């Protein structure tokens, strides 16, 4: 079991190293989708390591990307990652607007989805939407 934990940690570290090596070139390109995914992944790895302070550079880049390109396909994931960073840093005032943004994006997409089963799937099955909605309710966002 201990060997598996070391192996998993080594794989996580290797993944983090790969992400770091591609973030810089992506940030200088127009490939916003891949940059967003790389930033989100790097943030999640660092949060997993209980190191929210080390996410600040990535968080600033991700926030800039959300501001520059407001209609992102997975905007709720990016906004929620930023919420998680600021919440982990005990900066609730900075965290809440990102949770609100994630919630608003989820509900906007749902409101524009005519098919009821697709809408329900968006709420319950899309990546982290169910978690985002639950946390938003805990924070009094509705």
Secondary structure, 3 states (H helix, E strand, C coil): CHHHHHHHHHHHHHHHHHHHHHHHHHHCCCCHHHHHHHHHHHHHHHHHCCCHHHHHHHHHHHHHHHHHCCCCCCHHHHHHHHHHHHHHCCCHHHHHHHHHHHHHHHHHHHHCCCCHHHHHHHHHCCCCHHHHHHHHHHCCCC
